[in-house]
Amino acid sequence: MSWTFFHKLGSPKWFYEISSKLLPWVAVFSLLMLAVGLVWGLVFAPEDYQQGNSFRIIYIHVPAAILAQSCYMMLAVAGVVGLVWRMKLADVALQCAAPIGAWMTLVALFTGSIWGKPTWGTYWEWDARLTSMLILLFLYFGIMALRMAISNRDTAAKATAVMAIVGVINIPIIKYSVDWWNTLHQPATFTITEKPAMPPEMWMPLLVMVLAFYGLFTLNLLMRMRLEVLRREHKTRWARAALESNT
Amino acid sequence: MRSVIWQLLQREWQLSWRRPGDVLNPLVFFAMVITLFPLAVGPEPQMLQRMASGVIWVAALLATLLSLDGLFRSDFEDGSLEQWVLSPHPLTLLVLVKVLHHWLMCGVLLVLLTPLLGTMLALPWSVIPVLCVTLLLGTAVLSLLGAIGAALTVGLKGGGSMLLALLILPLYIPVLILGTGTMDAALQGLPVQGYLLWMSCLAVLALSLSPLAIAAGLRIGVSE
């Protein structure tokens, strides 16, 4: 079997062309999902019998928390791809995804804290899931700081890739912290294998919101990566042509 | 191969004897941080006993972290690191010997100091052996994980000790939680075997996987 198609994926020029075709579709999909999910979740979903309307924050909190973790997994995968196949694009993806992941972790922590006050009676609790999410935020900061500290781009790329792979050992701890330690935070809202405990009117909009967040993440990542690719390749002919056709 | 390991250990041993300050500084730091706590929170034995294991663990963690910053620096500066990378012997093995020496010079000496500081913090004699065993296993993990960060930051100008802390402290947290959990169980008279097995599990995992990451980090640092 030929592996050349795989290497084509790593070409910045090819990425720039294909992403400009993808971008409108991703934008339409994610904005549509976001609109549907927000209206459905915040207006039409029934009130929770215990928590009243305050439960509605899960429509932001849960997608952000899911994304915060899968974004870190993506960093590690990009790190492996970058180290093994020496693809420049994998490093661009790693560099551009790290700040988005950090933002998602912050959003998850912040919304959780707002929700915690009326429900648990406290903004912050040293509970396993909360603390491990905070650690995830520090991991993101560490990767971003390492990238900023090393001036040589190739060295920085390899070093952050190694760091992303090493840090991945903390992800299962975050993921299963709720199952392993019986603490304040409730178990995972969504599992693929089991039927959700919520009624469909409540979890369907949540599912839509999760898809919307993944869409927005892809959109944001593609836009950041396109900018970074142009910045790195600004001396090549195709990048100049792309820049000139835009202005 | 065996002679290479032996020679490397001898070299490291001689180097640390020539500069005893590098060995003593983490120990003095460890003792001083622990001394600060009774001064800061008050000398009541009950409160000290309650905090003792946490204070000792955090102090051990910081002392290891500080001593790790220079782990590869002098070898990097005088070029011996490049010779390691170019040498026919596997780099993973060489770094493992280096980290082993660091653990002997830092972790094991901290553990030797612990019974004294533990009794000063009003820990009962019955839990001191447990504390020493967990610290012995834990500091090995701390040295191994920390060496990854030291390898990644070795090429940075102006010292990367702050960055090293930022990179490595999140990875230290599982060790800290397990270590203090063991002590809590021991203080309440509960069985600690399960905790000790988990600590050993972490140590074996770090021993087998982190040399790969350390070697990769050093290759990146040297290639710059």
Interface residues (C-beta under 8 A of the other chain):
Chain A: L83 I135 F138 L139 F141 G142 A145 L146 A149 I150 N152 T155 K158 A159 V162 M163 I165 V166 G167 I169 N170 I173
Chain B: I148 L152 T153 G155 L156 G160 L163 L166 L167 L169 P170 L171 I173 P174 A213 A216 G217 I220 G221 S223 E224
